[in-house]
Amino acid sequence: MSFTIEKMLKMENLSDLKVLAGHNGLNRVIKYVTVMDAPDIEKWVGGGEMLLTTGYCLKDNLEDIENMIVLLNNKGVAAWAIKLNRFISKVPDNALRIADKLSFPIIQIPVEMKYLEIITPVLSDIINDQARKLEYSEKIHNSFTQLIIRGGGPQRIVNTLADILEADVAFYDASYDLKYLKSNSEKFSCDVGFMPLDDILKSYYSYQVYLDRKDNGYLIISDSKLKHGDTPEEYDKIAIEHASTVLKFEMQKNISNRKIEEGYRNAFIMDLIINNIKTPEEVKIRSNFYGWNFSSGTMAVIVDIDNFKKQYSKYSAKDKQYTMENIKEIIFETATRVMKSYFSQVPYTTLSDSIIYLISPPDDDKVVHYDKLKKIGEEIRDEISRMGSFTVMVGIGNYETSVMDASKSYENAKIAVKFGRVLHEQDAVVLFDELGVYRLLSLIYKSPEAKEYYQSYLKNLLDYDSEKDGELLDTLRCIVKHNWNLRAASAEMYVHYNTLKNRFNKISDLLGIDLGTPEQRTNIDISLKLMEMAE
């Protein structure tokens, strides 16, 4: 229990002290006792003091007492105690009213009482109280430390804290969305077990557990002494803080173990998608470790963040409290949460700005599974779009009956992402099996013949833009995008229709072909897409 003004007034030798004002502030904690010897004492206090004075420094300026009380209260001073009938006979009524309004105690000291008669017992009690707290803190610390040394996890920590507080206690681990509970109350158990977190925090006292400046969990406590919004007793708070410390240690250990496991998991998935595993037996042994079953085949799904660095650079200064890694983690966690809501196993790995999933169909109907994955991809895309400035391209590879061919599905998913950017620029879901003629282009876009093909049509245009710092290539892309509709292209580019028409005529002259024929338009369309894929 902290040493309060109320406790001081109950001390046997200090019963003659009289409260003149601020009765509602008697629960203020006294940390120090000092003598006031200057009218501007507020400059020299730090909070928690009980100031003793004869009033000598104020006797000629009683009107200053009102302002002084406000200043002392703002500095957190515990109380102001004055000997009346020496230099000041009465504290001004207005000063007493201000003290009452602020719940700032003003105490009258009997004129015959020596300062030492107050200072000695009060400081002795404060020092003894601090010694008791230190002894209790060390005892609690040793208790929790031994618990950790003996391998006690979060549940045993919660059990120990509940026994110390003689209260119902729960811990919510936000990192893993887990709850640990020790309770004799059916209501508390039901509330913590089934209520949304925000409602739990509104209903019970909670203590935030921070790890690496992140809010990683909450200690939730139900007891008559710990109602929501109230501050726990001093000794209870010591126990809660020590429990929080060891929980942080336990959480950090779990996170470290998780990262090690993630490293092995990522290596396994990476070996599958780059075809670095040569036997089905190795796949079975390594997948059994994670409880994964690839017997029904697999499909690769890539969620790739669109123009991540460029989009992050547009973030406001306020938003940049989140690093690029933080945002990437949030986006990947969102995608994974959606995936896990549909599939019992979601093997995945991350690579640069992408997260790659290997999804096994629950049945043999791959057509149905394609449709399902496309809808899931749309849900992922929509969820991330609603988060703010970032969008994703979702590429879905073909179905492979054997997990040994996972690399083929992965390569096709990469092509779906690449062509998705050519076709849609960003924020889309693309299935490799729905690319049509573009699947053929994917087989040749890296070849010298492909480069020769598109340069035979576009070289003059590229050279012109390079020499003149022009934008005819972008104009041609916009026209093709709008199915050769010049008015629609002029609207998107914010240029006059006649200006765009003149550009189109210049493009036709440079290319040396008739862009009015379907055959030549197809050639230009394919050339543009091959060039974009090669970039």
Buried (B, 14 or more C-beta within 10 A) or exposed (E): EBBBBBBBBEEEEBEEBEBBBBBEBBEBBBBBBBEBEEBEBBEEBEEBBBBBBBBBBBEEEBEBBBEBBBBBBEBBBBBBBBBBEBBBEEBEEEBBEBBBBBBBBBBBBBEEBEBEBBBEBBBEBBEEBEEEBEEBBEEBBEBBBEBBEEEBBBEBBBBBBBEBBEBBBBBBBBBBEEBBBBBEEEEBBEBBEEBEBEEBBEBBBBBEBEBEEEEBBBBBBBBEEBEEEEEBBBBBBBBBBBBBBBBBBBBBEBBEEEEEEEEEBBEBBBBBBEBEBEEEEBBBEBBEEBEBEBEBBBBBBBBBBBBBEEBBEEBEEEEEEBEBEEBBEBBBEBBBEBBEEBBEBBBBBBEEBBBBBBBBBEEEEBEEBBEBBBEBBEBBBEBBEEEEEBBBBBBBBBBBEEBBBBBBBBBBBBBBBBBBBBBEEBBBBBBBBEBEEBBEBBEBBEEEEBBEBBBEBBEBBBEBBEEEEBBBBEBBBBBBBBEBEBEBBBBEBEBEEEEBBEBBEBBBEBBEBEBEEEEBBEBBBBBBBBBBBEE
